[in-house]
Amino acid sequence: MHEHFHCFPLGDTAFQLAPREAAALNPSPRLTRALTVCAQQLRGEYSADILDCVVAFMSLTVHCRARFTTRGDLPERILAVFAEQWTRAADEKPVRLVEIPVCYGGAYGPDLLRLAEHSQQSPDSLIKAHCGQLYDAYAVGFAPGFAYLGFVPKALAAPRLRQPRRRVPAGAIGIADRQTGIYPLSSPGGWNIIGCTPLAMREGSGGSRLQVGDQVRFIAIGEAEFLSLGGQTPHFLD
Amino acid sequence: MNRCQLSKPGPCALLHDLGRFGHHGAGYAHGGPADLHAHAWANHLLDNDVNAAVLEFSLGPCELRFSHGAWVSLCGAAEQLHIGGDTHPSWQSLWVPARERLAIPLPRQGLRSYLAVLGGFQVDKMLGSASMVAREGSGPFGGQALRAGCELACLRHSKADGPGPRATPADFRPDYSAPLQLSVLPLPTAECRISQLLGGTWRVDPRSDRMAVRLKETLVDIPEGAGRLSSGTCLGAIQCPPDGRPLILLNDRQSIGGYPHIASVASVDCFTLSQRRPGQTLRFRQGTADEQRERLLRLVDFFALG
């Protein structure tokens, strides 16, 4: 597997391990495990010099102290650790299943009707399709606690908005291409919003309800249940 | 305890040390000063720790007082400050007597000014840092810009404890109105040629903030974004959304992004970029990895940033 990857400078204080040709590979729970353990090992080995590791789908980004970037052999070292962990990651299974209640459409999902029309199906069948499968958490990022889940059926795939919204509320469930995810806090964003969950995605200081490697299932709920679970009427700003 | 009372915080006053590290994997932005150069000088003039918390003011006018006297230094956009009835140039250490008014006028150039106090502002840290990220609501004061009347704790010092009069040499004080040329490096994975960046003149869009500087002009050859999986970002990443208007990511950038990343601006150029106002013009030049790293290490070594 590692022969399909390269490691290159990202800006002047980071390196990225990523496929040479992204189109030739697919994300998988095994690849996620290999990248996650690779990140842990690198942080253990170079705890003073590696500031942060970010796993996302098929890539690992390693943020370093400026002085450490002058080490010429670092990209090779990252590749070598990845190669070792890919072999080890073959037999482990995902550990957690997390259920997320979602109120779909209307004021909760301003893009649901457009996506249903675009995919030539009724809003109800789009909702059934979105709830009808398990998703893998391939990345957490963009904002604290934002988990990127894959993958929605091809019919539900939709490109990001041409111009991001100025405000997407916390709990909004979005689709971007074949990814789906939950906005953990109100922020600008470019995903197509189909519904909202009343659950908080951030936990305590520095924590996240969803972690890379989790499995997720969405469950459709009505507005009354959304409000009884502590949800607040969402507020969008174009 | 010495208290700093902020009677006029201006449009956006935030505390920043060097930022939060070790939490990017859970999605927390690094934060830290948008203009690290001015921030580092402000601490350096007082012999502070490089990671001491400093006030970052956007524009102005701003006003504050200390319950007891304080050594301060102001670096960045504001060319001058008033202490009581006296006017002083910025970029130097100054003694502010107890309860005397310290006023920072609206700067003529640049956006952000950094006010350091001897020993740094004392706050309860979050994620090991005093930095505040408003978009996430994370950091001291819920990450939200400090309000009028807010009080910050500082260490108590006498005038004799100070570093004495020190100033940044004129050569190191940037002119934020000067034409800015940014060093860029294409990514090995970039789907479009960066020649179109290098040719033109670009203007800063008013919707720029600590997350990203947006540009007004549009790329002709817009890279295909559909079907892309998100991957890690970095300081200075030039992203191209489908509307073709490039974004240059700054300190409060998201840890992961899905828009095509076509090239990266040198970190040191991001610091001066963050001082450019909407409408100011920028140009890009092709840099090299060695040149970008050397310029960063010069700053890192001078201030012992590690």
Interface residues (C-beta under 8 A of the other chain):
Chain A: H6 F8 P9 L10 G11 D12 T13 A14 Q16 A18 A22 P27 A39 L51 D52 C53 V54 V55 A56 F57 M58 S59 L60 T61 H63 R65 A66 R67 T69 T70 Y138 A139 V140 G141 F142 A143 P144 G145 F146 Y148 P159 R160 R162 Q163 P164 A176 D177 R178 Q179 P184 L185 S187 G190 S205 G206 G207 S208 V212
Chain B: F21 G22 H23 H24 G25 A26 G27 Y28 H30 M126 L127 R135 E136 G137 S138 L185 L187 P188 T189 G225 A226 G227 R228 L229 S230 S231 G232 T233 C234 L235 G236 A237 P241 P242 D243 Q254 S255 I256 G257 G258 Y259 S264 V265 A266 S267 A289 Q292 R293 L296 L297 V300 L305 G306
